[in-house]
Amino acid sequence: MNVSKDQKLKALFLNCTIKYSPEESNTEALTHKLIERMKKEHSNLEIELLRVTDYDVKFGGASNDMGNGDEWPIILEKVKSCDIFVMAMPVWMGVRCSVGQMVIERLDGTTKGEGTQFPLYNSVAGVVVTGNEDGAHDVAANTLYNLAHFGCTIPPNTDVYWVGDAGPGASYIEAMGGLSPYVNRNVEMTAQNLIHGALMLKAMPYTIDLRPIKEKMMQGMKIKMEVMKEATMKLKQRLETE
């Protein structure tokens, strides 16, 4: 693999906080910590950080554009053009917050096209999670699996999270979560592994063609439906004659 370590990389960070600008976001504070470390790791890194609630994103998993002023296509174009994609979100009621869930549902639309590959192929992904009590592992596990399903490559140890005490209390900023040795360790691993993974894909991108695989699946689904329809009719006839 021959790729210069000075290769330009584009990183997109989506802050899926449920707060609206300019309200302070603990999730954004932890995300900035990762961003600063990644800047030190790779000098030719173009970074964009967006807060999803700054956009009018409609609900709807099957479409990339819901119309009627839907601003998801603006965000989606940025997702499709990045080399490194990081979703940042708080834990809410033990699971990822509603904005993070909505983003995952909208990203599902990227798998519906007829292209050679899904648009997120040849990008690497990571997550940033903040919150009180438990749920960070669940949020990271589900989100990283979903992103892999959409085509992202998940390098090892690309999850950064901080959770506070049980119940109401100080959040990441007030609790000085950035001083946590464990958080700092995860920031270090995530920064290095995201950059390394992105450079690897620049040198050796995936070459798989999904079109014949999908065509074979669709043919199989058609046969399956025909067999199931025939079997259902026979079952109905037998039951009616009993």
C-alpha positions as CSV (number, residue, x, y, z in Angstrom):
1,M,0.0,0.0,0.0
2,N,1.5,3.3,-1.1
3,V,-0.3,6.3,0.5
4,S,1.4,9.4,1.8
5,K,0.9,10.1,5.4
6,D,0.2,13.6,4.3
7,Q,-2.8,12.4,2.3
8,K,-5.7,14.9,2.7
9,L,-8.6,13.4,4.7
10,K,-12.0,14.8,5.4
11,A,-13.7,14.2,8.7
12,L,-17.3,14.9,9.5
13,F,-18.6,15.0,13.1
14,L,-22.4,15.1,13.6
15,N,-23.4,16.3,17.0
16,C,-26.8,14.6,17.7
17,T,-27.5,16.5,20.9
18,I,-31.2,17.2,21.5
19,K,-30.3,20.8,22.4
20,Y,-30.6,23.7,20.0
21,S,-27.9,26.3,19.3
22,P,-26.5,28.2,21.0
23,E,-27.2,26.1,24.1
24,E,-24.1,24.5,25.6
25,S,-23.6,20.8,24.6
26,N,-21.7,18.4,26.7
27,T,-21.5,16.0,23.8
28,E,-19.9,18.8,21.7
29,A,-17.3,19.5,24.4
30,L,-16.2,15.8,24.4
31,T,-16.2,15.8,20.6
32,H,-13.9,18.8,20.5
33,K,-11.5,16.9,22.6
34,L,-11.3,14.2,20.0
35,I,-11.1,16.7,17.2
36,E,-8.1,18.4,18.7
37,R,-6.3,15.1,19.2
38,M,-7.0,14.1,15.6
39,K,-5.6,17.4,14.3
40,K,-2.4,16.6,16.1
41,E,-2.3,13.1,14.6
42,H,-2.8,14.2,11.0
43,S,-1.8,17.7,9.8
44,N,-3.8,17.5,6.5
45,L,-7.2,16.9,8.1
46,E,-10.3,18.9,7.0
47,I,-12.8,18.9,9.8
48,E,-16.5,19.9,9.9
49,L,-18.7,19.7,13.0
50,L,-22.4,20.0,12.5
51,R,-25.2,20.1,15.1
52,V,-28.1,18.2,13.6
53,T,-30.8,20.3,15.4
54,D,-29.5,23.3,13.5
55,Y,-31.2,21.7,10.4
56,D,-34.8,20.9,9.6
57,V,-34.5,17.1,9.3
58,K,-37.7,15.2,8.6
59,F,-38.4,11.7,9.8
60,G,-38.4,8.9,7.2
61,G,-36.1,5.9,6.8
62,A,-36.7,4.9,3.2
63,S,-35.9,8.2,1.4
64,N,-32.9,10.4,1.1
65,D,-35.1,13.4,0.6
66,M,-38.5,13.8,2.2
67,G,-39.3,17.1,0.4
68,N,-41.2,19.9,2.0
69,G,-38.1,21.7,3.2
70,D,-36.3,18.6,4.4
71,E,-32.6,19.6,5.0
72,W,-31.3,16.1,5.4
73,P,-29.9,16.1,1.8
74,I,-27.5,18.9,2.9
75,I,-26.1,16.8,5.7
76,L,-26.2,13.6,3.6
77,E,-23.9,15.1,0.9
78,K,-21.4,15.9,3.6
79,V,-21.6,12.3,5.0
80,K,-21.1,10.8,1.5
81,S,-18.0,12.9,0.8
82,C,-16.1,12.3,4.1
83,D,-13.4,9.8,4.8
84,I,-14.0,9.8,8.5
85,F,-17.5,9.9,10.0
86,V,-18.2,10.3,13.7
87,M,-21.6,10.4,15.3
88,A,-21.7,12.1,18.7
89,M,-24.8,11.8,20.9
90,P,-26.0,11.7,24.5
91,V,-27.5,8.7,26.2
92,W,-31.2,9.4,26.9
93,M,-33.3,7.0,29.0
94,G,-30.6,4.4,28.6
95,V,-30.4,4.4,24.8
96,R,-29.2,6.8,22.1
97,C,-31.1,10.0,22.0
98,S,-33.9,10.7,19.5
99,V,-31.8,12.8,17.2
100,G,-29.2,10.1,16.9
101,Q,-31.9,7.5,16.2
102,M,-33.4,9.8,13.5
103,V,-30.0,10.1,11.8
104,I,-29.5,6.4,11.7
105,E,-33.0,6.0,10.2
106,R,-32.3,8.6,7.5
107,L,-28.9,6.9,6.7
108,D,-30.8,3.7,6.0
109,G,-31.9,5.4,2.8
110,T,-28.4,5.3,1.5
111,T,-28.7,1.5,1.1
112,K,-31.6,1.7,-1.3
113,G,-29.9,2.9,-4.4
114,E,-28.6,0.9,-7.4
115,G,-24.9,1.9,-7.2
116,T,-21.9,-0.4,-7.2
117,Q,-21.5,0.2,-3.5
118,F,-23.4,2.0,-0.7
119,P,-22.2,5.6,-0.5
120,L,-20.6,5.0,2.9
121,Y,-18.2,2.4,1.7
122,N,-14.5,3.4,2.0
123,S,-15.2,5.6,5.0
124,V,-14.3,4.8,8.6
125,A,-16.6,5.5,11.5
126,G,-16.5,6.2,15.3
127,V,-18.8,7.4,18.0
128,V,-18.7,9.9,20.9
129,V,-21.2,9.3,23.8
130,T,-22.0,11.3,26.9
131,G,-24.6,11.0,29.6
132,N,-25.5,10.2,33.2
133,E,-25.9,6.6,34.5
134,D,-25.5,3.7,32.2
135,G,-26.0,3.1,28.5
136,A,-22.8,4.2,26.7
137,H,-21.8,0.6,25.7
138,D,-25.3,0.0,24.3
139,V,-25.3,3.2,22.3
140,A,-21.8,2.7,20.9
141,A,-22.5,-1.0,20.0
142,N,-25.7,-0.3,18.2
143,T,-24.5,2.8,16.4
144,L,-21.3,1.2,15.2
145,Y,-23.1,-1.9,14.0
146,N,-25.6,0.3,12.2
147,L,-22.9,2.3,10.5
148,A,-21.1,-0.9,9.5
149,H,-24.4,-2.1,8.0
150,F,-24.5,1.1,5.9
151,G,-21.0,0.4,4.5
152,C,-18.6,2.1,7.0
153,T,-15.5,0.4,8.1
154,I,-15.1,0.3,11.9
155,P,-11.5,0.3,13.1
156,P,-10.8,-1.1,16.6
157,N,-11.4,1.1,19.6
158,T,-13.1,4.0,17.9
159,D,-15.6,4.8,20.7
160,V,-15.1,7.7,23.2
161,Y,-17.6,8.0,26.0
162,W,-18.1,9.6,29.4
163,V,-21.0,8.8,31.9
164,G,-21.6,10.4,35.2
165,D,-23.2,9.3,38.5
166,A,-26.6,7.7,38.7
167,G,-29.5,10.2,38.7
168,P,-29.4,13.9,38.2
169,G,-26.0,15.5,38.6
170,A,-23.0,17.1,37.0
171,S,-22.6,16.4,33.3
172,Y,-19.4,16.1,31.3
173,I,-18.4,19.8,31.4
174,E,-19.3,20.5,35.0
175,A,-17.8,17.2,36.2
176,M,-14.5,18.0,34.4
177,G,-14.9,14.7,32.5
178,G,-12.0,15.7,30.2
179,L,-9.6,14.9,33.1
180,S,-10.6,11.3,33.2
181,P,-7.7,9.0,32.3
182,Y,-10.0,6.5,30.8
183,V,-11.7,9.1,28.6
184,N,-8.2,10.3,27.5
185,R,-7.1,6.8,26.7
186,N,-10.1,6.3,24.5
187,V,-9.6,9.6,22.8
188,E,-6.0,8.6,22.0
189,M,-7.0,5.2,20.6
190,T,-9.9,6.6,18.6
191,A,-7.9,9.4,17.0
192,Q,-5.0,7.2,15.9
193,N,-7.2,4.3,14.7
194,L,-9.6,6.5,12.7
195,I,-6.7,8.2,10.9
196,H,-4.9,4.9,10.3
197,G,-8.1,3.3,9.0
198,A,-8.9,6.1,6.7
199,L,-5.4,6.0,5.2
200,M,-5.6,2.3,4.7
201,L,-8.8,2.7,2.7
202,K,-7.2,5.4,0.6
203,A,-4.5,2.9,-0.3
204,M,-6.8,-0.1,-0.8
205,P,-10.5,0.8,-1.2
206,Y,-13.2,-1.9,-1.3
207,T,-13.8,-3.2,-4.9
208,I,-16.9,-5.3,-4.3
209,D,-19.8,-4.8,-6.7
210,L,-23.1,-5.1,-4.8
211,R,-25.3,-5.1,-8.0
212,P,-25.0,-8.8,-8.9
213,I,-25.4,-9.8,-5.3
214,K,-28.6,-7.8,-5.0
215,E,-29.9,-9.2,-8.2
216,K,-29.4,-12.7,-7.0
217,M,-31.1,-11.9,-3.8
218,M,-34.1,-10.3,-5.6
219,Q,-34.4,-13.4,-7.8
220,G,-34.4,-15.6,-4.7
221,M,-37.0,-13.5,-3.0
222,K,-39.2,-13.8,-6.0
223,I,-39.0,-17.5,-6.0
224,K,-39.6,-17.6,-2.2
225,M,-42.7,-15.5,-2.6
226,E,-44.1,-17.7,-5.4
227,V,-43.5,-20.9,-3.3
228,M,-45.0,-19.3,-0.2
229,K,-48.1,-18.1,-2.2
230,E,-48.5,-21.6,-3.6
231,A,-48.1,-23.2,-0.2
232,T,-50.6,-20.8,1.4
233,M,-53.2,-21.6,-1.3
234,K,-52.8,-25.3,-0.7
235,L,-53.1,-24.9,3.0
236,K,-56.2,-22.8,2.6
237,Q,-57.8,-25.5,0.3
238,R,-57.0,-28.3,2.8
239,L,-58.4,-26.3,5.7
240,E,-61.6,-25.6,3.7
241,T,-62.2,-29.2,2.9
242,E,-61.7,-30.5,6.4
